[in-house]
């Protein structure tokens, strides 16, 4: 009988794993949430490493969509769908990671939300997905977030960075209120703050005491990396 070496079996397993991760990435690219969830559940039943599923599968897909969006190959609707698929898939995998006590390498902990008075979710969710794909541990606290809830989330998650977003002009003042409250709570020394959204300018960010402004998802990743000392 032909002898199959241990190395050959290992190579075959790696090829099969890579095919799985590529398929998982493609569900993000195609915006296929149901297929993504089914693939993840099937993979977990077969003992696929949930960290690898995120880093080699979902992250690869959202990064490709982000690059294509920047190049004008895909547009906002595709980016939104991809971010939603990434979010749904990551929630399932993160739950498995936590329950198994697995340590996932992280470039830093980040809390992100849309400020009180604004229920827009799209831009914030895309930024959160791309940050997570780039190795950050992201807690998305949603939209219409009160000042006290930003503070609470920053404390509970021991965040290294806090991200605030708005697409409206009136809620801009809330960003300043959050920063003032962070100062009073003694959180500013250990927590960097990045803001973003259509009405947010570099001048405004400096005026309220933010550390940086992200003009899009790719720029936000670049700024957060720099703020946390990774560049």
N, C-alpha and C positions, 0 to 999 in steps of 0.2 A: 504493500500500500504506500502511496506517496506520503512523504513526511512534510507536514506544514510547520514551519518554524514559528517560534513565539513572536519574532519580529514581523513575520508575514501577517500573522493574525492581528497584531497591533496596528500594522499599516492599513489592513482592511477595515478595522474598527474606526480608525481616524478618518478614512475616506467616507465611511457611512455617516460618522458624526458630522463631517463637514457638509455632506449633502443635506443633512437635516437642518443644520444652521443656515445654509444658503436658502433652503425652502422657507424657513422661518423669517429670514430677512425679506424674502420676496413678498410675504403676506403684508409686511409693513409698507413696502414700496407700492403694492397694489391696493392698499387700503382695505384688505380683507380681514376684518376683525374676527368673524366667526371661525374662519379657517385657522387664524392665528391661535385662538383659544383652544381649538381642537388639537392642533399640533403640539401645543404646550402640554396639555393634559396627557396626550399620548406619550410625549417625551418623558414626562415625569414618571409615568407608569413603568417606563423602560429604564429608569434611573439615569436619565440625562442630567448632567450637572446644571442646576438652575442658574448659577453664576455664568457659566459658559453660554447658556441659552440667551442671557441678556447681552453679554459682551460680544459674543461671536455671531449672534442671530439678530435680535431686535435692534441693538445699537448699530450694527452694520447697515441695516435697512434704513433707519432714520437718518444716518449720516449720508447715505446715498441720496435720499430725497432732499436733504438740506443742500447738498452740493448741486443737485439738479435745479433746485429752486433758485439758488444763487446765480446759476448759469442761464436762467430763463427757460429751461427745458420743461419744467413743471410749474404749476401755478398754485395760488393760495388754497383752493379747494383740496388739491391733492396733498398739500403739506398738512392741512388740518386733519384729513382722514388718516394720514400716516401717523401723526402725533397721537391721535385717539387710539389707534391700534397699538402703538408703543405703550401707551398708558395702561390699557386693559391687560396687555400681556405682562407688563412689568409688575402690576399689582398681584397677579397670580404667582409669579416667580418669587417676588419679594416675600410673600407670605410663606412659601416653602423654605426660603432661605432663613427666615426668622425662626420658624418652627424647628428647623434642623440645627439651629445654632451655628450656621455657617458664617464665616467672616468674609465679607466681600470688600476688596480693596477700594478705598474711596479717596478722592482728592479733596474731600471736604463736605461738610453738612450744610445744606442750603434750604431755607424756608422761602417759599414764594407765594404771592397772592395778589389779587386785584383789590384795590383799596375801597373803603366804604363809599357808596354812592355810585359805583360802577359795577354792572353785572357782566361786562364783556369777559369772555373766557378764552377766546381763540389764541390771541397773541401770547398770553401768559402760559397756556398749555403747551404751545409749540416750544417756547423757551425752556420750560420745565423738561420736556421730553428730550430736547437736544442736550441740555446740561447733563441729564441722567445718562444719555448715550456716551457722553464724554467722560464719564467716571465719577460724577458727583452724586452724593446721596441727597436726593431732592424730596422735600415734603411740600406738596401742593395743598394749600389751605383754602383754595377756592376763590370765589368772588364776593364783592360787597363786604369785605372783611373790616371789622371794627379795629380801632387802634389797640385796644386791650388784647384782642385776639392775636395780633401780630406779636405783641410782647410775650403773651403766654406761649405761643408756638416756638418763639426763639428760645425761651427758657427751657421748655420741655424737650426740645430737640437738640439743645446745646449747639445751636447753629453757629457756623463760622461766617455765614453770609446771609443776609436778608434781602430778598428781591421784592420790589413793589411795582405794580403796573396800573396804568389807567389809559383809556382812550378818550376820556372827557376832560374838560378844563376845570370845572368846578371841584372835582375831588382831588385836584392837585395839592390843595392845602393839607389834606389828610397825610400825605407823605411827610410833610414837615412835622406834623403832630406826632407821627410815629417816631421820627428821629429824636424829637425833643423828649419823648417818653423813654426812649432807649437810653438817652443820656441820664435821665433822672434815676433809672433803674440800674445804672452802672454797667450797661451791656455794650456800650459803644466801643470800649477799648478792645473787646475780644470779638466783636461782630461787625464785619464790613457790610456796607449797604449799597445796593445797586438799584437804580430806578429805570423805568422805561415806559414807552407808550408814545402815541402820536404827538401830544402836546408837550412832551418833556424835552427840554433842551439842556445842553451842557451848562449853560449859565444858570438855569433854574436848579439843576442838580447841585451845583456849587453853592448856590444861595441857601438851600435848605440843609446843607451839610452832608449830602450823600457822597460816597466815595467814588462812584462812577455812574455813567448812564449807558445802557445798552440800546443801540439803535435797531438791532434785529437779533435773531437767535445766535447767529455766528459771532456777532460782535459781543453779545452778552457772555458767551463762553470765553472769548478772548479776555474780556475785562475781569471776569470772575477768576480765571486762572492767574491773571496778574495780581489781583487783590490778595489771593491766597498763596502767593509765592511760588507758582508753578511755571513761571516764564522768566 
